[in-house]
Amino acid sequence: MLLCRRLGRTALVCLASAVAAPSLFAQLASAVSATPEVRKLEFKGIENVERAALEKSISTTATRCRSFLLSPICRFSRFRGFEERHYLDHRELRRDVLRIRVFYFKHGFREAQVDTAVTRLTDKTVAVRFDIVEGPPTVVTEVTVNHDSTLIKPKKVRELTRVVVGEPLDLFQLDSTRVLFQNELWEQGYADALVDTSSVVDAVSRTARVNVRLVPSHVTTIGQIVITGAQKVASRVVLNSLSFRPGDLYRRSSIIQSQRNLYESSLFKLAVLDVPQSFDSAKTVNVLLREAPLHEARLSGGFNTVDYIQTEARYTAYNLLGGARRLELSGTVGNLFASAMNGRGIFRRIQADTTITGDAKAFLQPTWQTSATLVQPAFLQRPRNSLSFGAFAQRRAVPAVVIDRGYGGNVTFTRQLGIRATGSATYRFEVTRVEAGGPYFCVNFGVCDTTSITALRAHQRLSPINLQAQSDRTDQPLSPTRGYRARADLEHASQATVSDYAFNRASADGTLYSRFGPRGAVLASHLRFGFVRPLAGTTDGVLHPRKRFYAGGSQSVRGFGENQLGPRILTLPHGYLIHAQDANGNPCDAFSDAIRFCDPNSAADSVANKAGVFGQVDDDKFIPRPLGGTSLIEGSVEYRFPLPFLSNLGGAVFVDGAAVGERVFDPLGGGLNSLASLVSGRGAITPGFGIRYYSPVGPIRVDVGINTGTTEDLAVVTEVIRNGKREIVPLDIPRRYSATGSDRGVFRNALNRMVLHLSIGQPY
């Protein structure tokens, strides 16, 4: 009987389901049709607010491509893997009307009206439009800040007040004003200060009077410090990382800097400084920690067509012998199996050569670099101090060009001067030996005589002492919109620092960011200045290439290639002079000392054409080599602005300029003549434009600089082989050279003047 009842109930359920199934399917189909895909989203009537911010304040969103890089594909394909699809929710659409009105209300437009229109594009897609009537704004007519003038100066009050007379009453800016004054008082030790903001609105005249009242209350100090979560790391290590002690003023900057110190130690994957809410003058600081692994090792490998097989190993100990000491060891080995793989498959063939090193297989031997660095934070029990020691050795090679051997060490003392502001002193001792042919020294050192080249091939010491100070007051690390960055370096090397290269070098670099124009637009200004003065030493006033100044490239004057603005020399293969002429029109003797009389402007191809004529070669056969200068002044102005196509896409226009001097600049005794030496030399001003894609790893930048330069006379160096050795020969006649190809047609000339740069990160 029980079984029959159960079977009867089951049959009744099945029968009811069968009867109800058509209506359920109809409801589902109706629900699907009621939530079509939003293919297009429009806003009409926006004039005084930023569209991107308005879009983020509502729920309705249109289907969009998952990435800017996929945009060309999304135009022709609606594959789900490429698109991020969004559907219409009528309930949220009604709420969006209210959200937009609230958004406008907070921006000072209290009478804004919003209407919607939904247009069906297909059976499954629609277009949504918001019609907005902003209405007149409520304008601020008066801003009063009641404060103690002994705590905050009038200039600082004006800087912190974001609400502006004559502008709409923006509640966002009013709240920012409150937070800024709160932080300023907290920085002075008044963490419990009260900041009251109020506004009196006249609805009839649409005006508002804003009042800000500051009540400092009592001075707050650091009371007890409680550390939680430190197990393998000693408590004293944590305390040394904190920039405050019990009894110190409780400041906002101290909390921020202490948290930064804890994270930068790499000892903790979580570091939170929590201060319980209380109105007591002594604050208890709870340091909540979660430790990270104290050891890290990494091994990697790879290959390329020039350096063959390469391996790299790194090891880091983050708490060596306690005290948060960090030891970093690294080693790289390349050119592995070079002899067996030389010239096979995709690998480049390196010809056996004894003219440079005396060893035919020297460039096929392994290359390597090793380094060890030990960092002691909180040096002398001061959290603002750190001391580091380093040692390094290397054997690097550029095939058939140079083998650079070196070893040495360095010691650096760093002092934290403030939030994102440091000062450091570094002494670096390095012994270098460069094995290369004469052209390398002539091009990179500016030394072409045999005696000097022989001296430079020996072991030389490059041991400067460097003083550096830098400060970062920008609002964002990757793409700043406000603030500045500044850096200054002073460097000295002489016999007193055990250096064969003797010089004094100074440089400064600064960038200023400000918001200008529409929301999201930034005006960035950059200035770089530097000079180096060679002193008497073992190298007879010769400067190492690393200590010269260069301009041109993606981070400098973008109308030029990398380091191509400034003093240069041209190199020309010997073969192009065999069929050239001398200054008198006679055939050139390219196989004797008379080669220096050859005219490089008549350089000809080594292979005759069908008519038996050796045609003259173009400027592209001459390779410009930068020599660097002894002084530099460089400036750039760039305007960055958002583009309407995508929220993470921006544009830029810029003007870059620099002058690389070739004469000695003496800032103390040279006067105006020395200043003229600074700005003289090779210089140029180049405009340009670019595109910025703001990715999670930083801006991906495409810049096009326009080279406005003309032709110039440059010295030419070639080489001949005598007694089995390469010797360099400077030519007496310069080459009339143009990197932009001014001797070609107008269209090709215009294209040649455009220099393309692809990079990640802003130029400055």
Stockholm file with secondary structure:
# STOCKHOLM 1.0

chainA/1-764         MLLCRRLGRTALVCLASAVAAPSLFAQLASAVSATPEVRKLEFKGIENVERAALEKSISTTATRCRSFLLSPICRFSRFRGFEERHYLDHRELRRDVLRIRVFYFKHGFREAQVDTAVTRLTDKTVAVRFDIVEGPPTVVTEVTVNHDSTLIKPKKVRELTRVVVGEPLDLFQLDSTRVLFQNELWEQGYADALVDTSSVVDAVSRTARVNVRLVPSHVTTIGQIVITGAQKVASRVVLNSLSFRPGDLYRRSSIIQSQRNLYESSLFKLAVLDVPQSFDSAKTVNVLLREAPLHEARLSGGFNTVDYIQTEARYTAYNLLGGARRLELSGTVGNLFASAMNGRGIFRRIQADTTITGDAKAFLQPTWQTSATLVQPAFLQRPRNSLSFGAFAQRRAVPAVVIDRGYGGNVTFTRQLGIRATGSATYRFEVTRVEAGGPYFCVNFGVCDTTSITALRAHQRLSPINLQAQSDRTDQPLSPTRGYRARADLEHASQATVSDYAFNRASADGTLYSRFGPRGAVLASHLRFGFVRPLAGTTDGVLHPRKRFYAGGSQSVRGFGENQLGPRILTLPHGYLIHAQDANGNPCDAFSDAIRFCDPNSAADSVANKAGVFGQVDDDKFIPRPLGGTSLIEGSVEYRFPLPFLSNLGGAVFVDGAAVGERVFDPLGGGLNSLASLVSGRGAITPGFGIRYYSPVGPIRVDVGINTGTTEDLAVVTEVIRNGKREIVPLDIPRRYSATGSDRGVFRNALNRMVLHLSIGQPY
#=GR chainA/1-764 SS CHHHHHHHHHHHHHHHHHHHHHHHHHHHHHHHHHSCEEEEEEEESCCSSCHHHHHHTSSCCCCEESCGGGHHHHTTCCCTTTEECCBCCHHHHHHHHHHHHHHHHHTTCTTCEEEEEEEECSSSEEEEEEEEECCCCCEEEEEEEECCTTTSCHHHHHHHCCCCTTSBCCHHHHHHHHHHHHHHHHHTTCTTCEEEEEEEEETTTTEEEEEEEEECCSCCEEEEEEEESCSSSCHHHHHHHCSCCTTSBCCHHHHHHHHHHHHHTTSEEEEEEECCCCCCSEEEEEEEEEECCSEEEEEEEEEETTTEEEEEEEEEETTTTSTTCEEEEEEEEEEETHHHHTTSTTSCCCCCCCSSSSCTTGGGSCEEEEEEEEEEESGGGCTTEEEEEEEEEEEEEETTTEEEEEEEEEEEEEEEEETTEEEEEEEEEEEEEEEECHHHHHHHTSCCSHHHHHHHTSCEECCCEEEEEEEECCSCSSSCCSEEEEEEEEEEESGGGTCSSCEEEEEEEEEEEEECSSTTCEEEEEEEEEEEEECSSTTTTCCCGGGSBCBCSTTSCTTSCTTCBSSEEEECCGGGGTTCBBTTSCBCCTTSGGGGGBCGGGCBCSSCCTTSCCCBCCGGGSEEEECCBSEEEEEEEEEEEECSSCTTEEEEEEEEEEEEECSCCCTTTCHHHHHHHHHCSEEEEEEEEEEEEEETTEEEEEEEEECCCCCEEECEEEEEEETTEEEEEECSSCEEECTTCTTSCHHHHHHHTEEEEEEESCCC
#=GC SS_cons         CHHHHHHHHHHHHHHHHHHHHHHHHHHHHHHHHHSCEEEEEEEESCCSSCHHHHHHTSSCCCCEESCGGGHHHHTTCCCTTTEECCBCCHHHHHHHHHHHHHHHHHTTCTTCEEEEEEEECSSSEEEEEEEEECCCCCEEEEEEEECCTTTSCHHHHHHHCCCCTTSBCCHHHHHHHHHHHHHHHHHTTCTTCEEEEEEEEETTTTEEEEEEEEECCSCCEEEEEEEESCSSSCHHHHHHHCSCCTTSBCCHHHHHHHHHHHHHTTSEEEEEEECCCCCCSEEEEEEEEEECCSEEEEEEEEEETTTEEEEEEEEEETTTTSTTCEEEEEEEEEEETHHHHTTSTTSCCCCCCCSSSSCTTGGGSCEEEEEEEEEEESGGGCTTEEEEEEEEEEEEEETTTEEEEEEEEEEEEEEEEETTEEEEEEEEEEEEEEEECHHHHHHHTSCCSHHHHHHHTSCEECCCEEEEEEEECCSCSSSCCSEEEEEEEEEEESGGGTCSSCEEEEEEEEEEEEECSSTTCEEEEEEEEEEEEECSSTTTTCCCGGGSBCBCSTTSCTTSCTTCBSSEEEECCGGGGTTCBBTTSCBCCTTSGGGGGBCGGGCBCSSCCTTSCCCBCCGGGSEEEECCBSEEEEEEEEEEEECSSCTTEEEEEEEEEEEEECSCCCTTTCHHHHHHHHHCSEEEEEEEEEEEEEETTEEEEEEEEECCCCCEEECEEEEEEETTEEEEEECSSCEEECTTCTTSCHHHHHHHTEEEEEEESCCC
//
